Amino acid sequence: MAVPKKKVSPGRKKIRRQFYALSPVGYVTCPNCLEHKRPHRVCTCGYYDGRQVVQPKTRNDATTA
């Protein structure tokens, strides 16, 4: 049966657990609409890398589709 040979001190435990923390998510600003978005993703306005790649959906397009 696996049993620890020595007690793990609280400081040692914290050092081990500090790497489990979540890193904050980075955001960039869209140069076209100035909206915050996740990097390497198409913005809601349809622009990616300074050019339009997708036509943004309007309310009329969403109801007929």
N, C-alpha and C positions, 0 to 999 in steps of 0.2 A: 504494500500500500504506500502511495506517495505521500510523504509528510515533510514539510520544510524543516531543515536542520536548525535554522535560527529564525528568530522573530524579525520581521521586516519593519524597520523603524518608520515612523510617519513621514520623515523627510525623504527617505528612499522611495516610499510609496508615491509621494507627490512628484518626485523626479520622473518616475516611470509613467505616471498618468498625465504629465503635462503635454505629451505628444498626442494625446487623444482629443485635444481641444479642436473645435471647428474653426477653420480660417474664414474671415469675412469674405463675402462674395463681392467681386469687383464689378463695377458698372462703368460704361462709357456713355458719352453723349452723342446722339445722332447729329451729324452736321447738317442734315436737311431740316428736321423738325425740332431739334434741340431737346428731344425726349431721352430720358435715361433708358438704356437697354443693356442686356448682357452682351459681352463681347463675342464676336464670331457668329452672330445670329442676325437674321433679317429683321429690320425695324418694322413696327406696325404701319409705317408710312410706305413700306415696300422697298426701301433703299438698303443696299448693302455695298460696302466698299466704295461709296461715292456715286453709285449708279443705281437706277431703278431696275430691279429684277422681278418684282411681283406687282401686279396692279392691286392697290388696296381695295378691299371690299367696302361697299357702301351699304346702307340699310336696304335699299331696293334690290341690290344684287343678292343679299343674304336671304331675303324672303322668297325670291323667285327660284333660287338654286335648291 
